[in-house]
Amino acid sequence: MKVMVFGANGRLGRKVVATAAARHQVTAFVRPNARMPDLGVPVTIVRGALVDDPSSVVDAMRGQE
């Protein structure tokens, strides 16, 4: 299953990404200027802005379940 995690670089988001990556393909959606720490799991990072650039969300969601 392909899973998108919004706010993936936050405290809770990092835990969700790490847990989900054990069983699914994870895409982490983070703000354009945000840092995404290496969590030691395979993850695709997508940068965008929920409010300022809604099309970035639409683009990122393609192919997700």
C-alpha positions as CSV (number, residue, x, y, z in Angstrom):
1,M,0.0,0.0,0.0
2,K,1.2,3.5,-0.7
3,V,0.7,5.9,2.2
4,M,1.1,9.7,2.4
5,V,2.0,11.3,5.7
6,F,1.5,15.0,6.1
7,G,3.6,16.8,8.7
8,A,6.0,13.9,8.4
9,N,9.0,15.8,9.9
10,G,7.2,16.7,13.1
11,R,7.5,14.7,16.3
12,L,4.5,12.6,15.8
13,G,4.9,12.5,12.0
14,R,8.3,10.9,12.3
15,K,6.9,8.1,14.4
16,V,4.1,7.6,12.0
17,V,6.5,7.4,9.0
18,A,8.9,5.0,10.8
19,T,6.0,2.7,11.8
20,A,4.2,2.8,8.4
21,A,7.5,2.2,6.5
22,A,7.8,-1.2,8.1
23,R,4.7,-2.4,6.1
24,H,4.0,0.2,3.4
25,Q,5.6,2.5,0.8
26,V,5.6,5.9,2.5
27,T,5.7,9.3,1.0
28,A,6.5,12.1,3.5
29,F,4.9,15.5,2.7
30,V,6.8,18.3,4.2
31,R,7.0,22.1,3.8
32,P,9.3,23.4,1.2
33,N,11.9,24.7,3.6
34,A,11.5,21.9,6.2
35,R,14.3,19.4,7.1
36,M,13.4,15.7,7.1
37,P,15.7,13.8,9.3
38,D,17.0,10.4,8.2
39,L,14.8,7.9,9.9
40,G,16.7,4.8,8.7
41,V,13.7,3.6,6.6
42,P,12.9,4.0,2.9
43,V,10.7,7.0,2.4
44,T,10.0,9.3,-0.6
45,I,10.0,13.0,0.4
46,V,7.7,15.4,-1.3
47,R,7.8,19.2,-0.6
48,G,4.8,21.4,-0.8
49,A,2.5,23.8,0.9
50,L,-1.0,22.8,2.0
51,V,-2.3,26.4,2.1
52,D,-0.1,28.4,-0.2
53,D,0.1,25.8,-3.0
54,P,-2.8,23.4,-3.0
55,S,-1.8,22.0,-6.3
56,S,1.3,20.5,-4.7
57,V,-1.0,18.4,-2.5
58,V,-3.0,17.2,-5.6
59,D,0.3,16.3,-7.4
60,A,1.6,14.5,-4.3
61,M,-1.5,12.5,-3.8
62,R,-1.4,10.9,-7.3
63,G,-0.8,7.2,-6.9
64,Q,-1.4,7.1,-3.1
65,E,-3.9,4.9,-1.5
